[in-house]
Amino acid sequence: MIENNRIEVLALRQIGWDHWDPIGIRQFGDLAWQNEAADEYDHYLLHAARMIQAGSTLEAATEYLERIITEHMGLGAHRNASLQTIDAIAAYLRS
């Protein structure tokens, strides 16, 4: 379990833009689109971070992001992006 209780949403958002953008919003370069998606992405990434803090495995957190992509967004899996994102979140929480 990772004991960092404070999670900076802006740090998670940057991790999301760097590693996990399943809709491909970042390619538009339009801040309005990014702002619209940011709230939704923030919610998913914050949930994944809280899973890790609570002791879930990194694999379980990765599967959570994959379910969001495939079941909620109706897109194809982005396994490598989800793995990189969860690794980055875990590293952030350890810092």
Biopython code that builds the backbone (N, CA, C, O; Angstrom):
import numpy as np
from Bio.PDB.StructureBuilder import StructureBuilder

atoms = [
    (1, "MET", "N", (0.850, -1.175, 0.000)),
    (1, "MET", "CA", (0.000, 0.000, 0.000)),
    (1, "MET", "C", (0.894, 1.236, 0.000)),
    (1, "MET", "O", (1.886, 1.289, 0.727)),
    (2, "ILE", "N", (0.547, 2.215, -0.805)),
    (2, "ILE", "CA", (1.289, 3.465, -0.871)),
    (2, "ILE", "C", (0.586, 4.473, 0.023)),
    (2, "ILE", "O", (-0.618, 4.693, -0.107)),
    (3, "GLU", "N", (1.336, 5.083, 0.927)),
    (3, "GLU", "CA", (0.758, 5.917, 1.975)),
    (3, "GLU", "C", (0.617, 7.398, 1.642)),
    (3, "GLU", "O", (0.288, 8.182, 2.532)),
    (4, "ASN", "N", (0.846, 7.805, 0.420)),
    (4, "ASN", "CA", (0.718, 9.206, 0.043)),
    (4, "ASN", "C", (-0.767, 9.544, -0.037)),
    (4, "ASN", "O", (-1.459, 9.071, -0.939)),
    (5, "ASN", "N", (-1.268, 10.361, 0.900)),
    (5, "ASN", "CA", (-2.695, 10.672, 0.923)),
    (5, "ASN", "C", (-3.079, 11.807, -0.009)),
    (5, "ASN", "O", (-4.232, 11.897, -0.432)),
    (6, "ARG", "N", (-2.143, 12.665, -0.330)),
    (6, "ARG", "CA", (-2.457, 13.828, -1.166)),
    (6, "ARG", "C", (-2.125, 13.523, -2.625)),
    (6, "ARG", "O", (-0.992, 13.182, -2.965)),
    (7, "ILE", "N", (-3.115, 13.651, -3.457)),
    (7, "ILE", "CA", (-2.933, 13.426, -4.889)),
    (7, "ILE", "C", (-3.207, 14.744, -5.601)),
    (7, "ILE", "O", (-4.285, 15.323, -5.467)),
    (8, "GLU", "N", (-2.234, 15.204, -6.349)),
    (8, "GLU", "CA", (-2.394, 16.425, -7.134)),
    (8, "GLU", "C", (-3.034, 16.061, -8.475)),
    (8, "GLU", "O", (-2.440, 15.351, -9.287)),
    (9, "VAL", "N", (-4.228, 16.548, -8.690)),
    (9, "VAL", "CA", (-4.955, 16.226, -9.914)),
    (9, "VAL", "C", (-4.188, 16.706, -11.151)),
    (9, "VAL", "O", (-4.198, 16.035, -12.182)),
    (10, "LEU", "N", (-3.536, 17.844, -11.053)),
    (10, "LEU", "CA", (-2.782, 18.339, -12.211)),
    (10, "LEU", "C", (-1.627, 17.413, -12.564)),
    (10, "LEU", "O", (-1.288, 17.267, -13.738)),
    (11, "ALA", "N", (-1.021, 16.787, -11.564)),
    (11, "ALA", "CA", (0.049, 15.815, -11.839)),
    (11, "ALA", "C", (-0.526, 14.598, -12.554)),
    (11, "ALA", "O", (0.069, 14.096, -13.507)),
    (12, "LEU", "N", (-1.685, 14.122, -12.094)),
    (12, "LEU", "CA", (-2.333, 12.990, -12.765)),
    (12, "LEU", "C", (-2.745, 13.368, -14.184)),
    (12, "LEU", "O", (-2.619, 12.566, -15.110)),
    (13, "ARG", "N", (-3.232, 14.576, -14.346)),
    (13, "ARG", "CA", (-3.645, 15.027, -15.675)),
    (13, "ARG", "C", (-2.456, 15.003, -16.636)),
    (13, "ARG", "O", (-2.588, 14.580, -17.784)),
    (14, "GLN", "N", (-1.303, 15.456, -16.166)),
    (14, "GLN", "CA", (-0.123, 15.449, -17.024)),
    (14, "GLN", "C", (0.280, 14.021, -17.379)),
    (14, "GLN", "O", (0.667, 13.743, -18.514)),
    (15, "ILE", "N", (0.189, 13.118, -16.404)),
    (15, "ILE", "CA", (0.464, 11.702, -16.683)),
    (15, "ILE", "C", (-0.501, 11.200, -17.756)),
    (15, "ILE", "O", (-0.104, 10.491, -18.680)),
    (16, "GLY", "N", (-1.759, 11.573, -17.621)),
    (16, "GLY", "CA", (-2.748, 11.164, -18.611)),
    (16, "GLY", "C", (-2.417, 11.665, -20.001)),
    (16, "GLY", "O", (-2.470, 10.904, -20.967)),
    (17, "TRP", "N", (-2.075, 12.941, -20.111)),
    (17, "TRP", "CA", (-1.747, 13.489, -21.430)),
    (17, "TRP", "C", (-0.476, 12.860, -21.976)),
    (17, "TRP", "O", (-0.346, 12.666, -23.185)),
    (18, "ASP", "N", (0.459, 12.540, -21.094)),
    (18, "ASP", "CA", (1.732, 11.949, -21.543)),
    (18, "ASP", "C", (1.593, 10.486, -21.962)),
    (18, "ASP", "O", (2.270, 10.037, -22.887)),
    (19, "HIS", "N", (0.709, 9.738, -21.276)),
    (19, "HIS", "CA", (0.683, 8.283, -21.467)),
    (19, "HIS", "C", (-0.673, 7.702, -21.869)),
    (19, "HIS", "O", (-0.719, 6.661, -22.524)),
    (20, "TRP", "N", (-1.771, 8.346, -21.494)),
    (20, "TRP", "CA", (-3.081, 7.705, -21.624)),
    (20, "TRP", "C", (-4.082, 8.700, -22.200)),
    (20, "TRP", "O", (-4.679, 9.483, -21.461)),
    (21, "ASP", "N", (-4.262, 8.672, -23.479)),
    (21, "ASP", "CA", (-5.211, 9.551, -24.161)),
    (21, "ASP", "C", (-5.982, 8.703, -25.172)),
    (21, "ASP", "O", (-5.810, 8.871, -26.379)),
    (22, "PRO", "N", (-6.832, 7.790, -24.684)),
    (22, "PRO", "CA", (-7.477, 6.827, -25.581)),
    (22, "PRO", "C", (-8.357, 7.460, -26.655)),
    (22, "PRO", "O", (-8.524, 6.884, -27.730)),
    (23, "ILE", "N", (-8.912, 8.615, -26.387)),
    (23, "ILE", "CA", (-9.767, 9.268, -27.372)),
    (23, "ILE", "C", (-8.921, 10.003, -28.412)),
    (23, "ILE", "O", (-9.398, 10.274, -29.514)),
    (24, "GLY", "N", (-7.692, 10.322, -28.078)),
    (24, "GLY", "CA", (-6.811, 11.030, -28.997)),
    (24, "GLY", "C", (-7.021, 12.535, -29.002)),
    (24, "GLY", "O", (-6.770, 13.198, -30.008)),
    (25, "ILE", "N", (-7.479, 13.073, -27.884)),
    (25, "ILE", "CA", (-7.788, 14.501, -27.775)),
    (25, "ILE", "C", (-6.541, 15.365, -27.961)),
    (25, "ILE", "O", (-6.613, 16.440, -28.558)),
    (26, "ARG", "N", (-5.423, 14.909, -27.462)),
    (26, "ARG", "CA", (-4.199, 15.718, -27.490)),
    (26, "ARG", "C", (-3.814, 16.086, -28.924)),
    (26, "ARG", "O", (-3.184, 17.121, -29.142)),
    (27, "GLN", "N", (-4.178, 15.267, -29.892)),
    (27, "GLN", "CA", (-3.811, 15.544, -31.282)),
    (27, "GLN", "C", (-4.526, 16.764, -31.854)),
    (27, "GLN", "O", (-4.044, 17.366, -32.814)),
    (28, "PHE", "N", (-5.663, 17.136, -31.282)),
    (28, "PHE", "CA", (-6.415, 18.269, -31.807)),
    (28, "PHE", "C", (-5.724, 19.599, -31.540)),
    (28, "PHE", "O", (-5.889, 20.551, -32.303)),
    (29, "GLY", "N", (-4.946, 19.669, -30.454)),
    (29, "GLY", "CA", (-4.270, 20.907, -30.110)),
    (29, "GLY", "C", (-5.235, 22.018, -29.722)),
    (29, "GLY", "O", (-4.844, 23.182, -29.636)),
    (30, "ASP", "N", (-6.479, 21.666, -29.491)),
    (30, "ASP", "CA", (-7.515, 22.630, -29.129)),
    (30, "ASP", "C", (-7.748, 22.531, -27.630)),
    (30, "ASP", "O", (-8.193, 21.498, -27.132)),
    (31, "LEU", "N", (-7.447, 23.605, -26.914)),
    (31, "LEU", "CA", (-7.581, 23.573, -25.457)),
    (31, "LEU", "C", (-9.015, 23.342, -25.010)),
    (31, "LEU", "O", (-9.230, 22.766, -23.943)),
    (32, "ALA", "N", (-9.993, 23.766, -25.779)),
    (32, "ALA", "CA", (-11.390, 23.532, -25.406)),
    (32, "ALA", "C", (-11.674, 22.036, -25.339)),
    (32, "ALA", "O", (-12.304, 21.564, -24.392)),
    (33, "TRP", "N", (-11.213, 21.291, -26.337)),
    (33, "TRP", "CA", (-11.393, 19.838, -26.325)),
    (33, "TRP", "C", (-10.673, 19.228, -25.132)),
    (33, "TRP", "O", (-11.223, 18.372, -24.439)),
    (34, "GLN", "N", (-9.441, 19.670, -24.893)),
    (34, "GLN", "CA", (-8.666, 19.117, -23.783)),
    (34, "GLN", "C", (-9.338, 19.416, -22.450)),
    (34, "GLN", "O", (-9.370, 18.556, -21.570)),
    (35, "ASN", "N", (-9.873, 20.614, -22.290)),
    (35, "ASN", "CA", (-10.549, 20.959, -21.042)),
    (35, "ASN", "C", (-11.805, 20.121, -20.839)),
    (35, "ASN", "O", (-12.102, 19.707, -19.718)),
    (36, "GLU", "N", (-12.543, 19.871, -21.921)),
    (36, "GLU", "CA", (-13.744, 19.038, -21.826)),
    (36, "GLU", "C", (-13.401, 17.617, -21.402)),
    (36, "GLU", "O", (-14.073, 17.041, -20.546)),
    (37, "ALA", "N", (-12.364, 17.056, -21.993)),
    (37, "ALA", "CA", (-11.973, 15.678, -21.685)),
    (37, "ALA", "C", (-11.253, 15.578, -20.357)),
    (37, "ALA", "O", (-11.269, 14.523, -19.722)),
    (38, "ALA", "N", (-10.620, 16.658, -19.927)),
    (38, "ALA", "CA", (-9.791, 16.606, -18.721)),
    (38, "ALA", "C", (-10.582, 16.131, -17.509)),
    (38, "ALA", "O", (-10.093, 15.297, -16.747)),
    (39, "ASP", "N", (-11.788, 16.641, -17.316)),
    (39, "ASP", "CA", (-12.583, 16.227, -16.157)),
    (39, "ASP", "C", (-12.851, 14.733, -16.167)),
    (39, "ASP", "O", (-12.745, 14.065, -15.139)),
    (40, "GLU", "N", (-13.197, 14.215, -17.335)),
    (40, "GLU", "CA", (-13.472, 12.782, -17.453)),
    (40, "GLU", "C", (-12.202, 11.974, -17.210)),
    (40, "GLU", "O", (-12.215, 11.014, -16.439)),
    (41, "TYR", "N", (-11.117, 12.351, -17.857)),
    (41, "TYR", "CA", (-9.839, 11.656, -17.662)),
    (41, "TYR", "C", (-9.401, 11.745, -16.199)),
    (41, "TYR", "O", (-8.945, 10.757, -15.623)),
    (42, "ASP", "N", (-9.543, 12.944, -15.595)),
    (42, "ASP", "CA", (-9.152, 13.122, -14.191)),
    (42, "ASP", "C", (-9.858, 12.109, -13.302)),
    (42, "ASP", "O", (-9.243, 11.499, -12.427)),
    (43, "HIS", "N", (-11.140, 11.938, -13.532)),
    (43, "HIS", "CA", (-11.936, 11.007, -12.724)),
    (43, "HIS", "C", (-11.363, 9.594, -12.802)),
    (43, "HIS", "O", (-11.181, 8.940, -11.775)),
    (44, "TYR", "N", (-11.083, 9.130, -14.000)),
    (44, "TYR", "CA", (-10.561, 7.774, -14.176)),
    (44, "TYR", "C", (-9.174, 7.620, -13.557)),
    (44, "TYR", "O", (-8.901, 6.629, -12.879)),
    (45, "LEU", "N", (-8.306, 8.591, -13.788)),
    (45, "LEU", "CA", (-6.937, 8.505, -13.279)),
    (45, "LEU", "C", (-6.905, 8.620, -11.762)),
    (45, "LEU", "O", (-6.107, 7.951, -11.107)),
    (46, "LEU", "N", (-7.764, 9.460, -11.198)),
    (46, "LEU", "CA", (-7.840, 9.584, -9.743)),
    (46, "LEU", "C", (-8.325, 8.278, -9.124)),
    (46, "LEU", "O", (-7.813, 7.850, -8.090)),
    (47, "HIS", "N", (-9.300, 7.653, -9.750)),
    (47, "HIS", "CA", (-9.781, 6.363, -9.249)),
    (47, "HIS", "C", (-8.658, 5.321, -9.282)),
    (47, "HIS", "O", (-8.480, 4.569, -8.325)),
    (48, "ALA", "N", (-7.911, 5.280, -10.373)),
    (48, "ALA", "CA", (-6.793, 4.335, -10.481)),
    (48, "ALA", "C", (-5.746, 4.613, -9.407)),
    (48, "ALA", "O", (-5.220, 3.682, -8.798)),
    (49, "ALA", "N", (-5.442, 5.887, -9.173)),
    (49, "ALA", "CA", (-4.466, 6.252, -8.139)),
    (49, "ALA", "C", (-4.954, 5.823, -6.759)),
    (49, "ALA", "O", (-4.176, 5.321, -5.948)),
    (50, "ARG", "N", (-6.225, 6.019, -6.501)),
    (50, "ARG", "CA", (-6.779, 5.614, -5.195)),
    (50, "ARG", "C", (-6.784, 4.095, -5.040)),
    (50, "ARG", "O", (-6.604, 3.579, -3.937)),
    (51, "MET", "N", (-6.988, 3.390, -6.136)),
    (51, "MET", "CA", (-6.893, 1.924, -6.079)),
    (51, "MET", "C", (-5.497, 1.510, -5.621)),
    (51, "MET", "O", (-5.347, 0.653, -4.750)),
    (52, "ILE", "N", (-4.477, 2.129, -6.218)),
    (52, "ILE", "CA", (-3.094, 1.801, -5.870)),
    (52, "ILE", "C", (-2.827, 2.162, -4.417)),
    (52, "ILE", "O", (-2.219, 1.379, -3.687)),
    (53, "GLN", "N", (-3.272, 3.334, -3.991)),
    (53, "GLN", "CA", (-3.087, 3.742, -2.596)),
    (53, "GLN", "C", (-3.729, 2.751, -1.632)),
    (53, "GLN", "O", (-3.202, 2.497, -0.549)),
    (54, "ALA", "N", (-4.863, 2.198, -2.029)),
    (54, "ALA", "CA", (-5.601, 1.280, -1.160)),
    (54, "ALA", "C", (-5.034, -0.132, -1.169)),
    (54, "ALA", "O", (-5.518, -1.003, -0.446)),
    (55, "GLY", "N", (-4.007, -0.364, -1.986)),
    (55, "GLY", "CA", (-3.366, -1.669, -1.979)),
    (55, "GLY", "C", (-3.680, -2.567, -3.156)),
    (55, "GLY", "O", (-3.223, -3.709, -3.201)),
    (56, "SER", "N", (-4.457, -2.070, -4.117)),
    (56, "SER", "CA", (-4.704, -2.877, -5.317)),
    (56, "SER", "C", (-3.396, -3.077, -6.065)),
    (56, "SER", "O", (-2.478, -2.262, -5.967)),
    (57, "THR", "N", (-3.324, -4.152, -6.800)),
    (57, "THR", "CA", (-2.132, -4.401, -7.605)),
    (57, "THR", "C", (-2.103, -3.447, -8.794)),
    (57, "THR", "O", (-3.129, -2.900, -9.199)),
    (58, "LEU", "N", (-0.918, -3.264, -9.336)),
    (58, "LEU", "CA", (-0.799, -2.440, -10.537)),
    (58, "LEU", "C", (-1.559, -3.081, -11.691)),
    (58, "LEU", "O", (-2.105, -2.386, -12.548)),
    (59, "GLU", "N", (-1.591, -4.402, -11.707)),
    (59, "GLU", "CA", (-2.346, -5.118, -12.739)),
    (59, "GLU", "C", (-3.840, -4.801, -12.634)),
    (59, "GLU", "O", (-4.498, -4.589, -13.652)),
    (60, "ALA", "N", (-4.378, -4.767, -11.415)),
    (60, "ALA", "CA", (-5.798, -4.452, -11.229)),
    (60, "ALA", "C", (-6.104, -3.025, -11.684)),
    (60, "ALA", "O", (-7.140, -2.780, -12.301)),
    (61, "ALA", "N", (-5.218, -2.096, -11.386)),
    (61, "ALA", "CA", (-5.416, -0.708, -11.811)),
    (61, "ALA", "C", (-5.328, -0.595, -13.336)),
    (61, "ALA", "O", (-6.077, 0.161, -13.955)),
    (62, "THR", "N", (-4.410, -1.351, -13.930)),
    (62, "THR", "CA", (-4.296, -1.372, -15.392)),
    (62, "THR", "C", (-5.576, -1.922, -16.004)),
    (62, "THR", "O", (-6.086, -1.369, -16.978)),
    (63, "GLU", "N", (-6.093, -2.997, -15.445)),
    (63, "GLU", "CA", (-7.345, -3.587, -15.941)),
    (63, "GLU", "C", (-8.504, -2.607, -15.814)),
    (63, "GLU", "O", (-9.377, -2.565, -16.680)),
    (64, "TYR", "N", (-8.518, -1.822, -14.747)),
    (64, "TYR", "CA", (-9.554, -0.801, -14.585)),
    (64, "TYR", "C", (-9.520, 0.176, -15.770)),
    (64, "TYR", "O", (-10.552, 0.446, -16.384)),
    (65, "LEU", "N", (-8.328, 0.703, -16.087)),
    (65, "LEU", "CA", (-8.224, 1.630, -17.221)),
    (65, "LEU", "C", (-8.627, 0.957, -18.526)),
    (65, "LEU", "O", (-9.270, 1.577, -19.374)),
    (66, "GLU", "N", (-8.255, -0.297, -18.688)),
    (66, "GLU", "CA", (-8.630, -1.029, -19.904)),
    (66, "GLU", "C", (-10.145, -1.193, -20.004)),
    (66, "GLU", "O", (-10.708, -1.080, -21.093)),
    (67, "ARG", "N", (-10.806, -1.458, -18.886)),
    (67, "ARG", "CA", (-12.273, -1.571, -18.893)),
    (67, "ARG", "C", (-12.920, -0.235, -19.264)),
    (67, "ARG", "O", (-13.911, -0.203, -19.993)),
    (68, "ILE", "N", (-12.362, 0.856, -18.763)),
    (68, "ILE", "CA", (-12.894, 2.173, -19.119)),
    (68, "ILE", "C", (-12.825, 2.364, -20.633)),
    (68, "ILE", "O", (-13.786, 2.809, -21.262)),
    (69, "ILE", "N", (-11.670, 2.021, -21.206)),
    (69, "ILE", "CA", (-11.480, 2.209, -22.648)),
    (69, "ILE", "C", (-12.423, 1.322, -23.453)),
    (69, "ILE", "O", (-13.087, 1.793, -24.376)),
    (70, "THR", "N", (-12.480, 0.047, -23.106)),
    (70, "THR", "CA", (-13.228, -0.897, -23.939)),
    (70, "THR", "C", (-14.725, -0.908, -23.646)),
    (70, "THR", "O", (-15.533, -0.989, -24.572)),
    (71, "GLU", "N", (-15.104, -0.829, -22.377)),
    (71, "GLU", "CA", (-16.522, -0.940, -22.026)),
    (71, "GLU", "C", (-17.229, 0.409, -21.970)),
    (71, "GLU", "O", (-18.359, 0.535, -22.442)),
    (72, "HIS", "N", (-16.583, 1.408, -21.403)),
    (72, "HIS", "CA", (-17.233, 2.711, -21.250)),
    (72, "HIS", "C", (-17.102, 3.563, -22.514)),
    (72, "HIS", "O", (-18.070, 4.170, -22.973)),
    (73, "MET", "N", (-15.885, 3.596, -23.066)),
    (73, "MET", "CA", (-15.645, 4.420, -24.257)),
    (73, "MET", "C", (-15.937, 3.677, -25.554)),
    (73, "MET", "O", (-16.098, 4.297, -26.604)),
    (74, "GLY", "N", (-16.005, 2.343, -25.484)),
    (74, "GLY", "CA", (-16.288, 1.546, -26.672)),
    (74, "GLY", "C", (-15.158, 1.524, -27.685)),
    (74, "GLY", "O", (-15.395, 1.373, -28.883)),
    (75, "LEU", "N", (-13.931, 1.675, -27.207)),
    (75, "LEU", "CA", (-12.757, 1.695, -28.076)),
    (75, "LEU", "C", (-11.975, 0.399, -27.932)),
    (75, "LEU", "O", (-12.240, -0.403, -27.037)),
    (76, "GLY", "N", (-11.018, 0.205, -28.815)),
    (76, "GLY", "CA", (-10.116, -0.933, -28.705)),
    (76, "GLY", "C", (-9.141, -0.732, -27.554)),
    (76, "GLY", "O", (-8.864, 0.396, -27.144)),
    (77, "ALA", "N", (-8.632, -1.827, -27.048)),
    (77, "ALA", "CA", (-7.710, -1.787, -25.910)),
    (77, "ALA", "C", (-6.440, -1.011, -26.252)),
    (77, "ALA", "O", (-5.993, -0.990, -27.399)),
    (78, "HIS", "N", (-5.881, -0.387, -25.250)),
    (78, "HIS", "CA", (-4.616, 0.350, -25.332)),
    (78, "HIS", "C", (-3.710, -0.142, -24.206)),
    (78, "HIS", "O", (-3.250, 0.645, -23.379)),
    (79, "ARG", "N", (-3.460, -1.447, -24.181)),
    (79, "ARG", "CA", (-2.777, -2.087, -23.056)),
    (79, "ARG", "C", (-1.450, -1.414, -22.691)),
    (79, "ARG", "O", (-1.207, -1.133, -21.517)),
    (80, "ASN", "N", (-0.596, -1.155, -23.674)),
    (80, "ASN", "CA", (0.702, -0.555, -23.362)),
    (80, "ASN", "C", (0.544, 0.827, -22.743)),
    (80, "ASN", "O", (1.250, 1.170, -21.795)),
    (81, "ALA", "N", (-0.375, 1.615, -23.274)),
    (81, "ALA", "CA", (-0.614, 2.950, -22.724)),
    (81, "ALA", "C", (-1.142, 2.856, -21.298)),
    (81, "ALA", "O", (-0.743, 3.638, -20.435)),
    (82, "SER", "N", (-2.034, 1.905, -21.047)),
    (82, "SER", "CA", (-2.568, 1.736, -19.695)),
    (82, "SER", "C", (-1.480, 1.294, -18.724)),
    (82, "SER", "O", (-1.411, 1.787, -17.598)),
    (83, "LEU", "N", (-0.631, 0.364, -19.157)),
    (83, "LEU", "CA", (0.488, -0.082, -18.309)),
    (83, "LEU", "C", (1.433, 1.071, -17.988)),
    (83, "LEU", "O", (1.824, 1.256, -16.835)),
    (84, "GLN", "N", (1.798, 1.842, -19.006)),
    (84, "GLN", "CA", (2.699, 2.979, -18.792)),
    (84, "GLN", "C", (2.069, 4.009, -17.862)),
    (84, "GLN", "O", (2.750, 4.600, -17.025)),
    (85, "THR", "N", (0.789, 4.215, -18.012)),
    (85, "THR", "CA", (0.083, 5.178, -17.172)),
    (85, "THR", "C", (0.091, 4.741, -15.718)),
    (85, "THR", "O", (0.394, 5.535, -14.828)),
    (86, "ILE", "N", (-0.237, 3.492, -15.478)),
    (86, "ILE", "CA", (-0.266, 2.990, -14.103)),
    (86, "ILE", "C", (1.131, 2.991, -13.503)),
    (86, "ILE", "O", (1.291, 3.326, -12.329)),
    (87, "ASP", "N", (2.136, 2.628, -14.272)),
    (87, "ASP", "CA", (3.516, 2.703, -13.772)),
    (87, "ASP", "C", (3.875, 4.137, -13.396)),
    (87, "ASP", "O", (4.507, 4.370, -12.366)),
    (88, "ALA", "N", (3.474, 5.099, -14.229)),
    (88, "ALA", "CA", (3.765, 6.507, -13.953)),
    (88, "ALA", "C", (3.004, 6.997, -12.721)),
    (88, "ALA", "O", (3.550, 7.756, -11.920)),
    (89, "ILE", "N", (1.759, 6.574, -12.564)),
    (89, "ILE", "CA", (0.984, 6.954, -11.379)),
    (89, "ILE", "C", (1.628, 6.371, -10.127)),
    (89, "ILE", "O", (1.768, 7.068, -9.122)),
    (90, "ALA", "N", (2.019, 5.109, -10.176)),
    (90, "ALA", "CA", (2.660, 4.476, -9.018)),
    (90, "ALA", "C", (3.959, 5.194, -8.664)),
    (90, "ALA", "O", (4.241, 5.413, -7.486)),
    (91, "ALA", "N", (4.748, 5.562, -9.667)),
    (91, "ALA", "CA", (5.995, 6.298, -9.415)),
    (91, "ALA", "C", (5.686, 7.657, -8.790)),
    (91, "ALA", "O", (6.376, 8.089, -7.867)),
    (92, "TYR", "N", (4.662, 8.320, -9.288)),
    (92, "TYR", "CA", (4.250, 9.610, -8.725)),
    (92, "TYR", "C", (3.849, 9.444, -7.257)),
    (92, "TYR", "O", (4.247, 10.244, -6.410)),
    (93, "LEU", "N", (3.070, 8.419, -6.960)),
    (93, "LEU", "CA", (2.612, 8.210, -5.586)),
    (93, "LEU", "C", (3.760, 7.875, -4.640)),
    (93, "LEU", "O", (3.703, 8.193, -3.452)),
    (94, "ARG", "N", (4.796, 7.237, -5.163)),
    (94, "ARG", "CA", (5.962, 6.915, -4.329)),
    (94, "ARG", "C", (6.850, 8.128, -4.078)),
    (94, "ARG", "O", (7.654, 8.130, -3.145)),
    (95, "SER", "N", (6.707, 9.155, -4.904)),
    (95, "SER", "CA", (7.607, 10.321, -4.789)),
    (95, "SER", "C", (7.221, 11.238, -3.638)),
    (95, "SER", "O", (7.877, 12.255, -3.412)),
]
sb = StructureBuilder()
sb.init_structure("model")
sb.init_model(0)
sb.init_chain("A")
sb.init_seg("    ")
for serial, (resi, resn, name, xyz) in enumerate(atoms, 1):
    if name == "N":
        sb.init_residue(resn, " ", resi, " ")
    sb.init_atom(name, np.array(xyz, "f"), 0.0, 1.0, " ", f" {name:<3s}", serial, name[0])
structure = sb.get_structure()
